[in-house]
């Protein structure tokens, strides 16, 4: 692959990602990233997949809690 093709492919991926995804940056205490990565790996997930699952499950749990209050 030529250098220009690689740059074009990167631009295309970045454009797709910016149109289809929102990006978040989370900050955790030193050492916790490795703990989270290990936990995700134990469940066959990427760190991103684990964080998305954790957020989604928390949102669902909180909605149930709010409707039962």
Secondary structure, DSSP 8 states (H G I E B T S, - for coil): --HHHHHHHHHHHHHHHHHH---------TTHHHHHHHHHHHTT--HHHHHHHHHHHHHHHHHHHHHT-
